[in-house]
Amino acid sequence: DSAVQVANTWIKELAEDLGDPEDRYRAYRALRAVLHALRDRLTVEEATDLAAQLPMLVRGFYFEGWRPAGKPIRERTREQFLSHIQAAFPEEVYTDPAEVARAVFKVLSRHFTPGEIADVKANLPEQIRALWA
């Protein structure tokens, strides 16, 4: 029950940050899309360090489909990073992937230690790091 409650808290916060507190499914998709884009951009070591601070249920979908070989992907631009997030919302023409990324990063910042946030940011190119307020 505790794992479910913690995951629901994160999704509820994200839904509120995205401006639609009633659409938890969209918030779940946003969290999953950004975590996958972030995970694939980090070194294997940093990706697993990040996972250690995720709630158990969130950690499950964070690792879903992950193949550590060939990581991190070498995308350097903001647009490349955001294209992975946009792919999770193909039918939503008006979804701004930068807004989605910033909202997820805001939730992560509330729940992770400052040291872990600093480590993650240090592993990102400047264009992607700039999305993290």
C-alpha positions in Angstrom: 0.0 0.0 0.0 2.8 2.4 0.8 4.4 2.0 -2.6 1.1 2.7 -4.3 0.5 5.8 -2.2 3.9 7.2 -2.9 3.6 6.6 -6.7 0.1 8.2 -6.6 1.5 11.2 -4.7 4.1 11.8 -7.4 1.5 11.4 -10.2 -1.0 13.7 -8.4 1.7 16.4 -8.0 2.7 16.1 -11.6 -0.9 16.3 -12.8 -1.3 19.5 -10.8 2.0 20.9 -12.2 0.8 20.1 -15.7 -2.3 22.1 -15.0 -4.8 19.2 -15.1 -5.2 17.6 -11.7 -7.9 15.3 -12.9 -5.9 13.7 -15.7 -3.6 11.3 -13.8 -3.2 9.0 -16.8 -1.6 11.9 -18.8 0.7 12.6 -15.8 1.7 9.0 -15.6 2.6 9.0 -19.4 4.5 12.3 -18.9 6.5 10.9 -15.9 7.3 7.7 -17.8 8.3 9.5 -21.0 10.6 11.9 -19.3 12.2 9.3 -17.1 12.9 7.1 -20.1 14.4 10.0 -22.1 16.5 11.0 -19.0 17.5 7.4 -18.2 18.7 6.8 -21.8 20.8 10.0 -21.7 22.6 9.1 -18.5 25.5 6.7 -18.0 24.5 3.3 -16.8 25.9 4.1 -13.3 24.1 7.4 -13.0 20.8 5.9 -14.3 20.9 3.2 -11.6 21.8 5.8 -9.0 18.8 7.8 -10.0 16.6 4.7 -9.9 17.6 4.1 -6.3 15.7 7.3 -5.2 12.5 6.5 -7.2 9.5 5.0 -5.5 9.3 1.2 -6.0 6.4 1.4 -8.6 7.9 4.3 -10.5 11.2 2.4 -10.6 9.4 -0.5 -12.3 8.3 1.6 -15.2 11.6 3.5 -15.2 13.4 0.3 -16.0 10.7 -1.0 -18.4 12.3 -1.9 -21.7 15.7 -0.6 -20.7 18.8 -2.0 -22.5 21.9 -0.6 -20.9 24.1 -1.5 -23.9 25.0 1.6 -25.9 24.1 4.0 -23.1 24.2 6.8 -22.8 22.8 7.8 -26.1 24.9 10.7 -27.5 22.1 13.1 -28.3 23.3 16.6 -27.4 20.4 18.9 -28.4 17.2 19.9 -26.6 15.2 19.0 -29.7 16.5 15.4 -29.8 15.7 15.0 -26.1 12.2 16.5 -26.4 11.4 14.3 -29.4 11.5 11.2 -27.2 9.0 12.9 -24.8 6.7 14.0 -27.7 6.6 10.5 -29.0 4.7 9.5 -25.9 1.9 11.9 -26.9 1.5 11.3 -30.7 -2.2 12.2 -30.7 -1.9 15.3 -28.6 -0.8 18.0 -31.0 -0.8 20.7 -28.3 1.4 18.9 -25.8 4.6 21.0 -25.2 7.3 18.4 -24.5 9.5 21.1 -22.9 6.7 22.0 -20.5 6.3 18.2 -19.7 10.0 17.9 -19.0 10.1 20.9 -16.8 7.1 19.6 -14.8 8.7 16.2 -14.3 12.0 17.7 -13.3 10.2 19.9 -10.8 8.6 16.8 -9.2 12.0 15.0 -9.1 13.6 18.1 -7.5 11.0 18.0 -4.7 11.7 14.3 -3.9 15.4 13.7 -4.6 18.4 14.8 -2.6 20.1 17.9 -4.0 23.2 15.9 -4.5 21.5 13.4 -6.8 19.9 16.3 -8.8 23.4 17.8 -9.1 24.8 14.5 -10.3 22.1 14.0 -12.9 22.4 17.6 -14.2 26.2 17.2 -14.4 25.7 14.3 -16.8 23.5 16.2 -19.2 24.5 18.5 -22.0 23.8 22.2 -21.4 20.8 22.4 -23.7 19.0 19.6 -21.8 20.2 20.8 -18.4 18.6 24.2 -19.2 15.2 22.5 -19.0 15.8 21.8 -15.3 14.8 24.9 -13.5 
